[in-house]
Amino acid sequence: MQLVSSPISLKSIFSKVATHAFGLAQKLAGTFYHFRLGVRDGADLMSRYDALARLSDDALAKRGLARDEIGRAVLNESDKRD
């Protein structure tokens, strides 16, 4: 009875494991990339919201906005950029 696999089968197993590990690393990198883009988009939305929220009611009115419309305006502007 032989307990040790032949070198050929070990190479085959290593090749399969390496291929799967590389595929997993690519998927993780893609997931991280999209997560990072989402965080950046969220930060952009937040900074635009904060900039509008700091304006006076008169300044908002000059832009055609009321204070309760700031959120919608920020999201609509985001939709136009995509």
Summary of the structure (lengths in Angstrom):
residues: 82
radius of gyration: 26.5
end to end distance: 64.9
largest distance: 88.8
contacts: 162
relative contact order: 0.07
helix: 83%
strand: 0%
